[in-house]
């Protein structure tokens, strides 16, 4: 016979993990090293990306 796998419905806490933090402005900023130079400004910039929701923030030096 076949093995029966128990499937469990994800709880609301697991389903919405991290979303409420970003809604209230508590982002988890990580430096995006792929694009460090801004062509329009002609300056070296640091791009930050939230690892939970993907929002970008730019800081010029």
Protein Blocks (a to p, Z undefined) as FASTA:
>chain_A
ZZddddddddfklmmgoklmmmnopacddddfkbmcdfklopacdddddfknopacdddZ
Z
